[in-house]
Structure formats: structure tokens, C-alpha cells
Amino acid sequence: MEFNGDVYSCDHFVFPEYKLGNIYQKTLVEMMYGKEQEAFGAMKHNSLPQQCLNCPYEFACHGECPKNRFVLSEDGEPGLNYLCKGYYQFFDHVAPYMDFMKKEYLAERAPANVMEWARERRDK
Ligand code: SF4
């Protein structure tokens, strides 16, 4: 929300085409659940390059913020996030630990058991 009560889809998209309304004319709830905001949310997925759609970590990353999607994908498609390499490395690194915690949780054990598991992995 801006100083004058104008509300936008996102703080990184304060442009006329992303204006949802003004707090003096509409409630925040109306703007949040309006068609414009729904379209903004759908755009975040619909504009992903194929590299993201094929990525095993798309479910967690979602291509990150659209404002950062300005580099070419591996096959030359525009719209890849310039932070992709770092995100991919991060998700790849944490995946086994997250999987372990999920397994523990589903077995009704403490996900914090991951600490001991991580130490054992490190010391092998
Ligand atoms: S890690 Fe990279 S390829 Fe995977 S979803 Fe995120 S931005 Fe796309």
C-alpha cells in the first residue's frame, strides 16, 4: 500500500497495470480476492520457462520473484530467474535433510532427529 492508500499486487510491481484499487474505495479483502490479484498470482506460474517447469525443485522455488526473472534459461528461453543457480544449489543441498525430517514427522518422531543424522553423515 502506498502513502495515498493505493494498493498494488506486490511491492515490486508498483505500476499502473498492477494497481488493485485504493483503500478509500475498496476493502483490502476485496482487493486481495479480486480478479486482478488472482491473475497476478496465475501469471507467476504461467510465465515460467520450461527449465523451471522441468525443475525438481519448482514445487518449492516457483521460479522465485518475477522481478528477478530476466536471464535466459539453459535452452535460451527468456524469463529465468538470475538467482536460479544459487537457489538450485540450496534446494539440492537441503533436500536430503528435508526428506529425513518429513520421514521422521510422518513416523511421529521428532524432526529434530535430523541433527544427529546430519552429524552421522558428516562423520562417515
Ligand atoms: S531452482 Fe531455478 S530452475 Fe528450479 S524453479 Fe527455481 S529458478 Fe526455476
Backbone and ligand atoms as CSV (ligand in chain L), in Angstrom:
chain,resi,resn,atom,element,x,y,z
A,1,MET,N,N,0.842,-1.188,0.000
A,1,MET,CA,C,0.000,0.000,0.000
A,1,MET,C,C,0.884,1.248,0.000
A,2,GLU,N,N,0.509,2.220,-0.797
A,2,GLU,CA,C,1.284,3.457,-0.881
A,2,GLU,C,C,0.736,4.498,0.101
A,3,PHE,N,N,1.428,5.606,0.230
A,3,PHE,CA,C,1.076,6.661,1.198
A,3,PHE,C,C,-0.340,7.206,1.005
A,4,ASN,N,N,-0.840,7.145,-0.239
A,4,ASN,CA,C,-2.160,7.724,-0.535
A,4,ASN,C,C,-3.292,6.690,-0.480
A,5,GLY,N,N,-2.962,5.458,-0.085
A,5,GLY,CA,C,-3.983,4.420,0.028
A,5,GLY,C,C,-4.087,3.527,-1.201
A,6,ASP,N,N,-3.304,3.821,-2.238
A,6,ASP,CA,C,-3.297,2.936,-3.415
A,6,ASP,C,C,-2.683,1.593,-3.039
A,7,VAL,N,N,-3.307,0.529,-3.530
A,7,VAL,CA,C,-2.823,-0.823,-3.223
A,7,VAL,C,C,-2.428,-1.513,-4.529
A,8,TYR,N,N,-1.262,-2.160,-4.498
A,8,TYR,CA,C,-0.735,-2.852,-5.683
A,8,TYR,C,C,-0.573,-4.345,-5.398
A,9,SER,N,N,-0.516,-5.098,-6.478
A,9,SER,CA,C,-0.361,-6.550,-6.356
A,9,SER,C,C,0.844,-6.939,-5.527
A,10,CYS,N,N,1.908,-6.166,-5.650
A,10,CYS,CA,C,3.164,-6.503,-4.989
A,10,CYS,C,C,3.983,-5.233,-4.842
A,11,ASP,N,N,4.806,-5.204,-3.814
A,11,ASP,CA,C,5.662,-4.039,-3.570
A,11,ASP,C,C,6.698,-3.862,-4.674
A,12,HIS,N,N,6.994,-4.918,-5.418
A,12,HIS,CA,C,7.953,-4.826,-6.521
A,12,HIS,C,C,7.271,-4.494,-7.843
A,13,PHE,N,N,5.960,-4.363,-7.830
A,13,PHE,CA,C,5.206,-4.088,-9.059
A,13,PHE,C,C,4.272,-2.898,-8.853
A,14,VAL,N,N,4.860,-1.796,-8.452
A,14,VAL,CA,C,4.073,-0.584,-8.221
A,14,VAL,C,C,4.001,0.187,-9.550
A,15,PHE,N,N,3.198,-0.360,-10.477
A,15,PHE,CA,C,2.977,0.227,-11.804
A,15,PHE,C,C,1.469,0.260,-12.029
A,16,PRO,N,N,1.010,1.202,-12.876
A,16,PRO,CA,C,-0.445,1.347,-13.051
A,16,PRO,C,C,-1.158,0.043,-13.378
A,17,GLU,N,N,-0.529,-0.827,-14.192
A,17,GLU,CA,C,-1.213,-2.073,-14.588
A,17,GLU,C,C,-1.374,-3.062,-13.433
A,18,TYR,N,N,-0.681,-2.811,-12.326
A,18,TYR,CA,C,-0.803,-3.716,-11.177
A,18,TYR,C,C,-1.545,-3.089,-10.000
A,19,LYS,N,N,-2.162,-1.937,-10.255
A,19,LYS,CA,C,-2.902,-1.282,-9.173
A,19,LYS,C,C,-4.235,-2.005,-8.951
A,20,LEU,N,N,-4.498,-2.350,-7.686
A,20,LEU,CA,C,-5.727,-3.084,-7.360
A,20,LEU,C,C,-6.854,-2.153,-6.936
A,21,GLY,N,N,-6.510,-0.974,-6.498
A,21,GLY,CA,C,-7.530,-0.023,-6.056
A,21,GLY,C,C,-6.982,0.864,-4.973
A,22,ASN,N,N,-7.885,1.509,-4.280
A,22,ASN,CA,C,-7.492,2.418,-3.198
A,22,ASN,C,C,-8.301,2.053,-1.956
A,23,ILE,N,N,-7.635,2.077,-0.839
A,23,ILE,CA,C,-8.235,1.653,0.424
A,23,ILE,C,C,-9.478,2.485,0.785
A,24,TYR,N,N,-9.574,3.710,0.212
A,24,TYR,CA,C,-10.747,4.552,0.489
A,24,TYR,C,C,-11.969,4.094,-0.318
A,25,GLN,N,N,-11.741,3.319,-1.369
A,25,GLN,CA,C,-12.866,2.854,-2.200
A,25,GLN,C,C,-13.182,1.363,-2.064
A,26,LYS,N,N,-12.161,0.566,-1.715
A,26,LYS,CA,C,-12.363,-0.889,-1.630
A,26,LYS,C,C,-11.704,-1.408,-0.362
A,27,THR,N,N,-12.201,-2.527,0.142
A,27,THR,CA,C,-11.534,-3.120,1.310
A,27,THR,C,C,-10.327,-3.921,0.823
A,28,LEU,N,N,-9.385,-4.137,1.730
A,28,LEU,CA,C,-8.210,-4.951,1.385
A,28,LEU,C,C,-8.637,-6.357,0.981
A,29,VAL,N,N,-9.636,-6.888,1.668
A,29,VAL,CA,C,-10.106,-8.244,1.368
A,29,VAL,C,C,-10.659,-8.300,-0.060
A,30,GLU,N,N,-11.435,-7.296,-0.463
A,30,GLU,CA,C,-11.955,-7.258,-1.846
A,30,GLU,C,C,-10.816,-7.266,-2.853
A,31,MET,N,N,-9.780,-6.471,-2.556
A,31,MET,CA,C,-8.651,-6.384,-3.496
A,31,MET,C,C,-7.840,-7.673,-3.499
A,32,MET,N,N,-7.648,-8.251,-2.316
A,32,MET,CA,C,-6.872,-9.497,-2.196
A,32,MET,C,C,-7.497,-10.638,-2.995
A,33,TYR,N,N,-8.833,-10.707,-2.942
A,33,TYR,CA,C,-9.518,-11.823,-3.600
A,33,TYR,C,C,-10.122,-11.427,-4.941
A,34,GLY,N,N,-9.744,-10.269,-5.461
A,34,GLY,CA,C,-10.275,-9.815,-6.746
A,34,GLY,C,C,-9.621,-10.519,-7.919
A,35,LYS,N,N,-10.239,-10.321,-9.098
A,35,LYS,CA,C,-9.736,-10.968,-10.329
A,35,LYS,C,C,-8.306,-10.536,-10.666
A,36,GLU,N,N,-8.009,-9.252,-10.443
A,36,GLU,CA,C,-6.669,-8.739,-10.802
A,36,GLU,C,C,-5.574,-9.456,-10.001
A,37,GLN,N,N,-5.812,-9.631,-8.716
A,37,GLN,CA,C,-4.794,-10.273,-7.888
A,37,GLN,C,C,-4.695,-11.764,-8.218
A,38,GLU,N,N,-5.818,-12.346,-8.555
A,38,GLU,CA,C,-5.810,-13.754,-8.965
A,38,GLU,C,C,-4.983,-13.915,-10.247
A,39,ALA,N,N,-5.170,-12.972,-11.178
A,39,ALA,CA,C,-4.407,-13.010,-12.436
A,39,ALA,C,C,-2.923,-12.806,-12.167
A,40,PHE,N,N,-2.595,-11.948,-11.230
A,40,PHE,CA,C,-1.190,-11.718,-10.875
A,40,PHE,C,C,-0.570,-13.019,-10.355
A,41,GLY,N,N,-1.293,-13.700,-9.496
A,41,GLY,CA,C,-0.804,-14.968,-8.962
A,41,GLY,C,C,-0.623,-16.008,-10.065
A,42,ALA,N,N,-1.585,-16.081,-10.976
A,42,ALA,CA,C,-1.508,-17.067,-12.065
A,42,ALA,C,C,-0.348,-16.734,-13.002
A,43,MET,N,N,-0.103,-15.445,-13.222
A,43,MET,CA,C,0.996,-15.014,-14.101
A,43,MET,C,C,2.332,-15.536,-13.592
A,44,LYS,N,N,2.478,-15.613,-12.260
A,44,LYS,CA,C,3.757,-16.054,-11.705
A,44,LYS,C,C,4.078,-17.477,-12.134
A,45,HIS,N,N,3.048,-18.291,-12.274
A,45,HIS,CA,C,3.278,-19.668,-12.721
A,45,HIS,C,C,3.279,-19.755,-14.257
A,46,ASN,N,N,2.320,-19.071,-14.883
A,46,ASN,CA,C,2.167,-19.197,-16.341
A,46,ASN,C,C,3.335,-18.622,-17.139
A,47,SER,N,N,4.137,-17.778,-16.499
A,47,SER,CA,C,5.256,-17.171,-17.230
A,47,SER,C,C,6.576,-17.903,-16.981
A,48,LEU,N,N,6.526,-19.032,-16.301
A,48,LEU,CA,C,7.776,-19.757,-16.024
A,48,LEU,C,C,8.350,-20.377,-17.294
A,49,PRO,N,N,9.672,-20.311,-17.470
A,49,PRO,CA,C,10.280,-21.007,-18.612
A,49,PRO,C,C,10.239,-22.523,-18.390
A,50,GLN,N,N,10.420,-23.258,-19.475
A,50,GLN,CA,C,10.364,-24.724,-19.405
A,50,GLN,C,C,11.363,-25.279,-18.397
A,51,GLN,N,N,12.525,-24.632,-18.296
A,51,GLN,CA,C,13.544,-25.113,-17.344
A,51,GLN,C,C,12.970,-25.195,-15.932
A,52,CYS,N,N,12.170,-24.209,-15.557
A,52,CYS,CA,C,11.540,-24.227,-14.225
A,52,CYS,C,C,10.469,-25.311,-14.164
A,53,LEU,N,N,9.703,-25.438,-15.235
A,53,LEU,CA,C,8.623,-26.424,-15.219
A,53,LEU,C,C,9.178,-27.842,-15.103
A,54,ASN,N,N,10.412,-28.037,-15.605
A,54,ASN,CA,C,11.045,-29.359,-15.525
A,54,ASN,C,C,11.882,-29.533,-14.256
A,55,CYS,N,N,12.026,-28.481,-13.501
A,55,CYS,CA,C,12.940,-28.492,-12.347
A,55,CYS,C,C,12.346,-29.311,-11.194
A,56,PRO,N,N,13.152,-30.180,-10.578
A,56,PRO,CA,C,12.632,-30.974,-9.460
A,56,PRO,C,C,12.291,-30.116,-8.235
A,57,TYR,N,N,12.784,-28.872,-8.201
A,57,TYR,CA,C,12.523,-28.014,-7.035
A,57,TYR,C,C,11.510,-26.921,-7.325
A,58,GLU,N,N,10.839,-27.008,-8.448
A,58,GLU,CA,C,9.836,-25.982,-8.786
A,58,GLU,C,C,8.765,-25.904,-7.708
A,59,PHE,N,N,8.423,-27.039,-7.116
A,59,PHE,CA,C,7.361,-27.054,-6.098
A,59,PHE,C,C,7.704,-26.165,-4.904
A,60,ALA,N,N,8.996,-25.942,-4.685
A,60,ALA,CA,C,9.419,-25.116,-3.550
A,60,ALA,C,C,9.834,-23.715,-4.000
A,61,CYS,N,N,10.461,-23.632,-5.138
A,61,CYS,CA,C,11.026,-22.361,-5.616
A,61,CYS,C,C,10.008,-21.512,-6.382
A,62,HIS,N,N,9.221,-22.172,-7.207
A,62,HIS,CA,C,8.219,-21.488,-8.049
A,62,HIS,C,C,8.848,-20.426,-8.960
A,63,GLY,N,N,10.133,-20.594,-9.267
A,63,GLY,CA,C,10.781,-19.602,-10.140
A,63,GLY,C,C,11.121,-18.310,-9.431
A,64,GLU,N,N,10.909,-18.297,-8.115
A,64,GLU,CA,C,11.179,-17.119,-7.283
A,64,GLU,C,C,10.459,-15.884,-7.827
A,65,CYS,N,N,10.833,-14.733,-7.331
A,65,CYS,CA,C,10.092,-13.499,-7.639
A,65,CYS,C,C,10.190,-13.131,-9.126
A,66,PRO,N,N,9.070,-12.808,-9.764
A,66,PRO,CA,C,9.102,-12.432,-11.191
A,66,PRO,C,C,10.010,-11.235,-11.496
A,67,LYS,N,N,10.257,-10.388,-10.526
A,67,LYS,CA,C,11.123,-9.220,-10.807
A,67,LYS,C,C,12.559,-9.651,-11.102
A,68,ASN,N,N,12.917,-10.846,-10.656
A,68,ASN,CA,C,14.285,-11.339,-10.874
A,68,ASN,C,C,14.397,-12.286,-12.067
A,69,ARG,N,N,13.350,-12.397,-12.844
A,69,ARG,CA,C,13.374,-13.359,-13.956
A,69,ARG,C,C,13.771,-12.667,-15.260
A,70,PHE,N,N,15.046,-12.365,-15.371
A,70,PHE,CA,C,15.462,-11.621,-16.568
A,70,PHE,C,C,16.679,-12.216,-17.273
A,71,VAL,N,N,16.976,-13.482,-17.017
A,71,VAL,CA,C,18.067,-14.111,-17.772
A,71,VAL,C,C,17.494,-15.249,-18.624
A,72,LEU,N,N,18.330,-15.752,-19.532
A,72,LEU,CA,C,17.893,-16.832,-20.418
A,72,LEU,C,C,18.090,-18.181,-19.731
A,73,SER,N,N,17.167,-19.079,-19.993
A,73,SER,CA,C,17.305,-20.438,-19.462
A,73,SER,C,C,18.392,-21.179,-20.242
A,74,GLU,N,N,18.680,-22.420,-19.829
A,74,GLU,CA,C,19.732,-23.209,-20.499
A,74,GLU,C,C,19.470,-23.371,-21.984
A,75,ASP,N,N,18.193,-23.433,-22.375
A,75,ASP,CA,C,17.890,-23.579,-23.806
A,75,ASP,C,C,17.491,-22.249,-24.459
A,76,GLY,N,N,17.882,-21.137,-23.843
A,76,GLY,CA,C,17.727,-19.828,-24.473
A,76,GLY,C,C,16.365,-19.176,-24.313
A,77,GLU,N,N,15.538,-19.736,-23.452
A,77,GLU,CA,C,14.210,-19.149,-23.255
A,77,GLU,C,C,14.308,-17.994,-22.249
A,78,PRO,N,N,13.676,-16.864,-22.540
A,78,PRO,CA,C,13.734,-15.766,-21.572
A,78,PRO,C,C,12.867,-16.055,-20.348
A,79,GLY,N,N,13.182,-15.370,-19.248
A,79,GLY,CA,C,12.310,-15.451,-18.073
A,79,GLY,C,C,12.840,-16.308,-16.945
A,80,LEU,N,N,14.115,-16.725,-17.053
A,80,LEU,CA,C,14.681,-17.488,-15.929
A,80,LEU,C,C,15.151,-16.509,-14.857
A,81,ASN,N,N,15.044,-16.930,-13.631
A,81,ASN,CA,C,15.466,-16.095,-12.517
A,81,ASN,C,C,16.992,-16.028,-12.459
A,82,TYR,N,N,17.544,-14.839,-12.286
A,82,TYR,CA,C,19.004,-14.719,-12.284
A,82,TYR,C,C,19.627,-15.304,-11.012
A,83,LEU,N,N,18.810,-15.632,-10.029
A,83,LEU,CA,C,19.309,-16.281,-8.817
A,83,LEU,C,C,19.189,-17.808,-8.899
A,84,CYS,N,N,18.772,-18.316,-10.048
A,84,CYS,CA,C,18.468,-19.741,-10.204
A,84,CYS,C,C,19.600,-20.641,-9.728
A,85,LYS,N,N,20.814,-20.392,-10.166
A,85,LYS,CA,C,21.925,-21.305,-9.811
A,85,LYS,C,C,22.049,-21.462,-8.302
A,86,GLY,N,N,21.960,-20.358,-7.599
A,86,GLY,CA,C,22.071,-20.382,-6.137
A,86,GLY,C,C,20.904,-21.104,-5.501
A,87,TYR,N,N,19.713,-20.810,-5.995
A,87,TYR,CA,C,18.538,-21.497,-5.445
A,87,TYR,C,C,18.633,-22.998,-5.675
A,88,TYR,N,N,19.019,-23.356,-6.897
A,88,TYR,CA,C,19.098,-24.785,-7.228
A,88,TYR,C,C,20.091,-25.481,-6.291
A,89,GLN,N,N,21.252,-24.870,-6.097
A,89,GLN,CA,C,22.267,-25.462,-5.204
A,89,GLN,C,C,21.723,-25.603,-3.787
A,90,PHE,N,N,21.029,-24.553,-3.349
A,90,PHE,CA,C,20.471,-24.581,-1.994
A,90,PHE,C,C,19.462,-25.720,-1.840
A,91,PHE,N,N,18.504,-25.786,-2.772
A,91,PHE,CA,C,17.476,-26.829,-2.663
A,91,PHE,C,C,18.097,-28.220,-2.758
A,92,ASP,N,N,19.086,-28.359,-3.645
A,92,ASP,CA,C,19.750,-29.643,-3.814
A,92,ASP,C,C,20.478,-30.042,-2.521
A,93,HIS,N,N,21.042,-29.062,-1.852
A,93,HIS,CA,C,21.776,-29.332,-0.615
A,93,HIS,C,C,20.829,-29.735,0.518
A,94,VAL,N,N,19.711,-29.028,0.653
A,94,VAL,CA,C,18.835,-29.290,1.811
A,94,VAL,C,C,17.863,-30.457,1.594
A,95,ALA,N,N,17.698,-30.890,0.341
A,95,ALA,CA,C,16.671,-31.905,0.036
A,95,ALA,C,C,16.782,-33.160,0.909
A,96,PRO,N,N,17.964,-33.776,1.048
A,96,PRO,CA,C,18.014,-34.997,1.873
A,96,PRO,C,C,17.635,-34.738,3.330
A,97,TYR,N,N,17.982,-33.564,3.831
A,97,TYR,CA,C,17.655,-33.240,5.238
A,97,TYR,C,C,16.147,-33.019,5.391
A,98,MET,N,N,15.559,-32.342,4.400
A,98,MET,CA,C,14.114,-32.120,4.439
A,98,MET,C,C,13.379,-33.455,4.338
A,99,ASP,N,N,13.879,-34.328,3.454
A,99,ASP,CA,C,13.248,-35.649,3.298
A,99,ASP,C,C,13.332,-36.442,4.599
A,100,PHE,N,N,14.497,-36.356,5.234
A,100,PHE,CA,C,14.670,-37.066,6.507
A,100,PHE,C,C,13.674,-36.548,7.542
A,101,MET,N,N,13.544,-35.214,7.645
A,101,MET,CA,C,12.625,-34.627,8.639
A,101,MET,C,C,11.185,-35.013,8.340
A,102,LYS,N,N,10.848,-35.058,7.062
A,102,LYS,CA,C,9.482,-35.456,6.688
A,102,LYS,C,C,9.213,-36.895,7.142
A,103,LYS,N,N,10.203,-37.757,6.883
A,103,LYS,CA,C,10.048,-39.164,7.281
A,103,LYS,C,C,9.851,-39.279,8.792
A,104,GLU,N,N,10.653,-38.535,9.538
A,104,GLU,CA,C,10.530,-38.573,10.993
A,104,GLU,C,C,9.158,-38.072,11.429
A,105,TYR,N,N,8.733,-36.994,10.839
A,105,TYR,CA,C,7.437,-36.405,11.199
A,105,TYR,C,C,6.296,-37.386,10.921
A,106,LEU,N,N,6.341,-38.015,9.748
A,106,LEU,CA,C,5.282,-38.956,9.380
A,106,LEU,C,C,5.273,-40.188,10.291
A,107,ALA,N,N,6.460,-40.506,10.822
A,107,ALA,CA,C,6.552,-41.639,11.749
A,107,ALA,C,C,6.298,-41.196,13.186
A,108,GLU,N,N,5.853,-39.964,13.358
A,108,GLU,CA,C,5.560,-39.382,14.681
A,108,GLU,C,C,6.786,-39.363,15.591
A,109,ARG,N,N,7.945,-39.131,14.947
A,109,ARG,CA,C,9.167,-38.897,15.720
A,109,ARG,C,C,9.560,-37.439,15.527
A,110,ALA,N,N,10.497,-36.974,16.332
A,110,ALA,CA,C,10.883,-35.562,16.275
A,110,ALA,C,C,11.700,-35.267,15.007
A,111,PRO,N,N,11.248,-34.322,14.155
A,111,PRO,CA,C,12.057,-33.928,13.000
A,111,PRO,C,C,13.457,-33.447,13.405
A,112,ALA,N,N,13.586,-32.984,14.645
A,112,ALA,CA,C,14.893,-32.509,15.128
A,112,ALA,C,C,15.929,-33.639,15.175
A,113,ASN,N,N,15.493,-34.881,15.009
A,113,ASN,CA,C,16.440,-36.001,14.919
A,113,ASN,C,C,17.408,-35.805,13.756
A,114,VAL,N,N,17.055,-34.876,12.874
A,114,VAL,CA,C,17.905,-34.585,11.719
A,114,VAL,C,C,19.296,-34.138,12.168
A,115,MET,N,N,19.410,-33.541,13.343
A,115,MET,CA,C,20.711,-33.047,13.801
A,115,MET,C,C,21.680,-34.209,14.001
A,116,GLU,N,N,21.195,-35.243,14.660
A,116,GLU,CA,C,22.040,-36.409,14.896
A,116,GLU,C,C,22.363,-37.095,13.559
A,117,TRP,N,N,21.349,-37.202,12.719
A,117,TRP,CA,C,21.524,-37.836,11.403
A,117,TRP,C,C,22.561,-37.081,10.575
A,118,ALA,N,N,22.498,-35.774,10.639
A,118,ALA,CA,C,23.445,-34.948,9.875
A,118,ALA,C,C,24.859,-35.142,10.399
A,119,ARG,N,N,25.000,-35.230,11.731
A,119,ARG,CA,C,26.335,-35.448,12.319
A,119,ARG,C,C,26.892,-36.793,11.876
A,120,GLU,N,N,26.028,-37.814,11.897
A,120,GLU,CA,C,26.481,-39.155,11.465
A,120,GLU,C,C,26.920,-39.134,10.017
A,121,ARG,N,N,26.144,-38.453,9.170
A,121,ARG,CA,C,26.511,-38.352,7.738
A,121,ARG,C,C,27.855,-37.652,7.569
A,122,ARG,N,N,28.040,-36.597,8.340
A,122,ARG,CA,C,29.284,-35.803,8.243
A,122,ARG,C,C,30.483,-36.639,8.655
A,123,ASP,N,N,30.314,-37.457,9.710
A,123,ASP,CA,C,31.450,-38.196,10.274
A,123,ASP,C,C,31.765,-39.494,9.523
A,124,LYS,N,N,30.952,-39.840,8.539
A,124,LYS,CA,C,31.190,-41.095,7.803
A,124,LYS,C,C,32.379,-40.972,6.869
L,1,SF4,S1,S,15.721,-23.560,-8.985
L,1,SF4,FE1,FE,15.918,-22.444,-10.926
L,1,SF4,S2,S,15.026,-23.827,-12.468
L,1,SF4,FE2,FE,14.312,-24.523,-10.448
L,1,SF4,S3,S,12.324,-23.491,-10.188
L,1,SF4,FE3,FE,13.921,-22.227,-9.193
L,1,SF4,S4,S,14.522,-20.707,-10.742
L,1,SF4,FE4,FE,13.418,-22.370,-11.811
